[in-house]
Amino acid sequence: MHESLTIGQLSTRSGVAPSALRYYERLGLIRAERTGGNQRRYARTELRRVAFVRISQQVGISLEEIREALDSLPASRMPSTEDWARLSATWRERLNEKIRLMTKLRDDLDSCIGCGCLSLQRCTLYNPGDSLASEGPGPRRVLPREAEDPTPTHLTCPRPDPTATS
């Protein structure tokens, strides 16, 4: 094995605790060879895999999906740029949807919370009597509806009508 790293060195370089690295190895996310004394030795290329796992987890991708993606990379050689590009292409649409939803949340939610209407009756997030339960779990006015328009509704609250009486 070229330029191998101990578990401590991999932990230091990757910022991942040794216990998590052992867990990643058990799941097949990373690979180690064993010395004659049964100590783990990792190829430097495993740093890229650990980074991929950490970043993927941060955007909400499950460890099972990460393992499946990493399994698509060649085991017999270091993955090429083309290998990584092919892997990323399989997630592109999903990541774009996450980005769109996070952008909407960033841009709209503060205006809803900070709108000052203080009226749950006028708030687009309010769901009196759980009337949207038949549409499925979660924030139905925010998350896309699967069989319909993929665009969530706008999150801004209407401003209170100054002429309306309570």
KAFENFEN-V485181 format. One record per backbone hydrogen bond with DSSP energy under -0.5 kcal/mol. NH is the residue of the N-H (numbers start at 1). CO is the residue of the C=O. Records with the same first field share a line. If there is no record, write none. Layout:
NH = CO, CO
This chain:
5 = 42
10 = 6
11 = 7
12 = 8
13 = 9
14 = 10
15 = 11
16 = 11
21 = 17
22 = 18
23 = 19
24 = 20
25 = 21
26 = 22
27 = 23
28 = 24, 25
29 = 24
30 = 24
33 = 41
35 = 39
38 = 35
41 = 33
42 = 5
44 = 2, 3
46 = 43
47 = 44
48 = 45
49 = 45
50 = 46
51 = 47
52 = 48
53 = 49
54 = 50
55 = 51
56 = 52
57 = 53
58 = 54
59 = 55, 56
60 = 57
61 = 56
66 = 62
67 = 63
68 = 64
69 = 65
70 = 66
71 = 67
72 = 68, 69
73 = 70
84 = 80
85 = 81
86 = 82
87 = 83
88 = 84
89 = 85
90 = 86, 87
91 = 87, 88
92 = 88
95 = 91
96 = 92
97 = 93
98 = 94
99 = 95
100 = 96
101 = 97
102 = 98
103 = 99
104 = 100
105 = 101
106 = 102
107 = 103
108 = 104
109 = 104, 105
110 = 106
112 = 108
113 = 109
114 = 110
115 = 112
116 = 113
120 = 118
122 = 119
123 = 119
126 = 123
130 = 127
131 = 128
133 = 130
135 = 132
136 = 133
140 = 138
142 = 139
143 = 139
145 = 149
146 = 144
148 = 145
152 = 150
153 = 141
158 = 122
162 = 160
164 = 161
